[in-house]
Structure formats: C-alpha cells, structure tokens
C-alpha cells in the first residue's frame, strides 16, 4: 500500500493549558483522580485522564457545549472541588484551552494561588 505524504493530512490539534499541580490542592488532585475512574457522561462531570505526573481535564470547549461545561462545574462544586480549582478550569477554558493539564513540572504562575503539598 502506498503511503500518503504526511503534508497532505489536515490534523485537528487541541490546545492544552499547562499549569503546575502546585496551583491546586492535594484534595483537588484526589478528586480529579477519582473522576478519571468513572463514567463522566453518567455523572455529568469532567472527563479526566491521569498519567504518572498529573492529569488532563477536558474543558468542553464552547464549540462543543457550554451547557456541558456548566453542568460539570456545578457537579464539581457539589463534589467539593475548591473555588481555586474551579476558577482555574474557567480561566483555562477562557484562554481557549481544550484541556487543562495539571503537571508536576508544569508552569508556575505567580498570579495564581499556590498550595504546598
């Protein structure tokens, strides 16, 4: 089979907002970890992917659904996600992020609250 030149492919790319895990509490990271192991659709919550050094949180970009983001944020509030983490989700989405990446080696921003854990 002949291979298609890669330059002819029109890949869709997604933006990830890269932030240090220092900007969320340990309890928030524990919630994200719990959410990664459940059916987000059935629980009206955020879709979370974990990896050894952090998580990716899907932000339901506005072209997908504003109502899904709002519902997931309300669910996160009920579940006990901190106001700081909820604000970080909102800010990352406003920055046109498809994902919020919370990474142990992620960028530390002096403008954001920091947690020592």
N, C-alpha and C positions, 0 to 999 in steps of 0.2 A: 504494500500500500504506500503510495506516495505521501510524503509528509507535507503538510500545509506550512508555508512560511509563517512564522510567528508574527511577523509585522502585519499580516492580514487580519489578525484577530482583534476584535474590539472588546477587550475585557472590561467588565464593570469593576471599579475599585470602590472600596469603602474606607471612610476616614475613621481613624481611631484616635481619640483624645487620650494622650499618655500622661498619667499622673502617678505620683508615688503613693504607695499604700499608707504612707505617713499621714495622708490627708483624710483618712477615715479611721474610726476606732476599731479596736480588735473585735468588739461586738458586731460592728457593721460587717467586717470581713467574715465573721462566722455566719451571719445571715446570708451573705452572698454565696458562701459555700453551701449552705443548706438549700438555697434556691437552685443551685446548679444540679441538684439531685432530684428535682421534682418536675412535673409537667407544668410549665409556665402557663400554657393555654387554659388548662383546667383550673388553675389557681389565680388567674388574672394578675400575674406578677411579671417581673422582668425575666428575660431569658439570660442565664448566666453560664459562662464557660470558664471552668477553672483550669489552671496549669500550675506547675510547681512554684512559680514566683508571683502569682497573682490571679486576677480574674479579668474577663471581658464581660461587660454588661451591655446588652443590646438596648439601644435607646429609642427604638421605634421612630425613625426619622419621620418628619412631618409628611413627606410624600407617601409614607406607608400608612400611618394612622396617628393622629393627635389624640384620639379617644383612647387608644391602647396605652399610650404613654401616661395619660392622666389616670386611667384605671390602675395601671401598675404602680404609679406613685402613691395613690390612695391606699392600695394594698400594702405597700412598703411602710407607709405611715402606721397603719394598723398593726403590722408585724413588729414595729419598734425600731425601724431604721432611723438613725439620728437626723435631726434637721440639717446638720452639716453635710451628711452624705446625700440627702435628698436635694439639697442646693447644688452639690457637685454634679449630680445627674442632670439637673436642669441647665446648669451652666455649660456642661459638655454638649448637651443637645442644642442649645442656643448657638454654640460655636460650630454647628452643622456636623457634629460627630454622629456617626452611625453607632459607634461603640465607645464606652468609657473603659479604658484599660487602666486598671489599678495594678501597678507592678512594683515589686520591691526595689527595683533600680530605676523606677520612673522619675520623671521630673518633679522637683520640689519647688513649689511656688510660694514666695513669701506672703502673697496676698491671701492665701488660703489657710484656714486653721490647720494645725498640725497636732498629731497625737503621738505620744511616746509609748510604744508597746513593743 
